[in-house]
Amino acid sequence: MILSDLVARLAALDIDTIARASLQQQGDKLAEQVRVALSTGPGGSHDHPWRQTGALHDSIGCLADGEDVVIGSASDVALYQEHGTPTVPPRPTFGPIAAEQGEAIAAAIAITITQAIRSA
């Protein structure tokens, strides 16, 4: 392959779009892992009271914007469970799952970008 051809093919590659799509995909996977952690049927263990109705599970979402992704919930219950209140101890879910998956997510995004460059 001629160097000028390679340079032209790499210049045509839209790395930003590829990275954003991969970030969204990984964010969606992380949000699903949080949802799974918040899932049990009604009447389950009272060790995890946020799992009783499924409403918190259903409130979990993902928004990727540029180089940032946010996994969260519009429900106040998510905040109360994650950080606690004066009468409820913290029962974190978002933070531990994000910490556990952070390196794997970064690696998956890097692999996606590397594959796109190699296929150019």
Secondary structure, 3 states (H helix, E strand, C coil): CCHHHHHHHHHHCCHHHHHHHHHHHHHHHHHHHHHHHCCCCCCCCCCCHHHCCCHHHHHEEEEEECCEEEEEECCHHHHHHHHCCCCCCCCCCHHHHHHHHHHHHHHHHHHHHHHHHHHC
